[in-house]
Amino acid sequence: MKETIRDFVIERDWIKYHTPRNLAESICIESAELLEIFQWSLKNNYKKNESNNFQNSNIKDELADIFIYCISLSNALEIDIAQTILKKIGKNKSRYPIEKFKGRLGKKK
């Protein structure tokens, strides 16, 4: 996936625009577009079976845009995103042990 996204960017000569700052801004913008789909929703729990195909399609597109920009940022900074995620999950396991946090909401111990 990283190579596919890198090739897409290079083929269009967009690499000069893919600075860490621009990519971080794009992640935020796309995240806001995802959140906008849920804006003014009267339901607290959105379930895929309750959505219409248009909304579900938009959710998938916005989520894909977020991931594409995240991967582009990892490419720009030469970060091994898979290793970084696994390392962060390890940190979270230490920070939030099952015996203290299972079924709890929030960070309080």
N, C-alpha and C positions, 0 to 999 in steps of 0.2 A: 504494500500500500504506500509506504514511504517513497519508493522509487516511482510509482505511478503518479503520485502527486508532484514529486520533484520534476519529472519529465513534462507534465502538463504545464507547470510554471515556466520551465526553461524554454519549451517550444513556443511559448507566447511572449518571450522576452520580458517576463514580469519579475524576474529575480531581483532586479534593481529596486523594485517597489516593496519587496518582501523583507523589510527591515524588522527587527524584533518589535519595535514600537508599533509599526503599522499592523503587524500581525496580531499583537496583543489587543490593539484597538478593535480590529476586525472580530476577534473572539468575543469581545464585550458586545459589539453591535449585533452579531448573530445570536448571542445569548438573549439579548433584549428582544429580538424578533421572535425567538422561541417563546419567551415569556408573554409576549403580546397575544399569542394564540389563546392563552388561558385568561387574559385580562377580561374582567367583568363576568367571568364564569360564576354561576351561582352554586356550582357543585364544588365541594372541597376535594373529592376523590374522583379524578378523571380516569375512566377505564376505557381501554381500547374498543371494547364492544359497544360502548355508549356513543362513540364519536362517529361522525359521518366520514365518508371517504375523503372529502376535501380537507377537513381538519387533520385527519390522520396523515394524509400525504404531505401537508404543510409541516407537520411536526417532524416527519422523517427528513424532509428537505432541510429544515433549520438545524436539526441535530447533525445531519451530514455536513453542513457548512461549518458548524462548530468544530467537528472532528478534523475536517480538512485544514482549517486554519491552525488548529493545535498541532497537527502533524507538520504543517508548513513551518511553524515556529520551531519545532524540534529539529527539522531539517536545517533551518537557518542558523541555529545555535549548535548544530552537530550533537544533539542530545539523543541518546538511545532511549526512546520513549518507553519501550517495553520494560527495560531494566529499571528505569526511573519509577514507573508505576509499581512494579513488584517491590522495589525498595520502600516506597511510600506505604504500601499495604503492610509491609513488615513493621514499619514505624507505628502505623495505626493499631496493629495488633498489640504492640507493647503499650501504647498509650491508652487503649481501650480494651482491657482484658475482659474476656467473656464473663467471668464470674462477677464482675462489677457492673458491666454495662448491658448485659443481655436483656432485651425488652425495654430498655430505658431510652428516653429521649433527652438529648442534651449531653453536655460535657461534664456536668457535676458528678463528683464521685460519691 
